Amino acid sequence: MSFVAETGSGHVLSMDGAPDGGGRNLAPRPMETVLAGTGGCTAYDVVLILKRGRHDVRGCKVTLKAERATSDPKVFTAIHFHFVVSGKGLKPEIVERAVALSHEKYCSATAMLAKTSAISTSFEVAEV
């Protein structure tokens, strides 16, 4: 139950299943990689939006908490994204707008997951 995916950009990603499903727990589950990719997609957007606005952003961490349906297909039904954006002189309203733009306009992964999931966000600004 271990799999290696080769992406279109030529990179590899390992996935594995839980031992009770025949896996050996050596890598993330496929659905975990869906969430991780979504987190990366939206964090990329937020940083890019802030940098394009000439804001001094130094980092962006996003933590996702998700709920899944109890019956097959066990799609995500709710996902909460919590951002911690660090930088110098970042105004909360600017960060809030960047997060909103990512989720409402730019993040393809969030747009797909929003078809089955209630999406919510929160954020913090950390001065460095």
Secondary structure, 3 states (H helix, E strand, C coil): CCEEEECCCCCEEEECCCHHHCCCCCCCCHHHHHHHHHHHHHHHHHHHHHHHCCCEEEEEEEEEEEEECCCCCCCEEEEEEEEEEEEECCCHHHHHHHHHHHHHHHCHHHHHHCCCCEEEEEEEEEEC
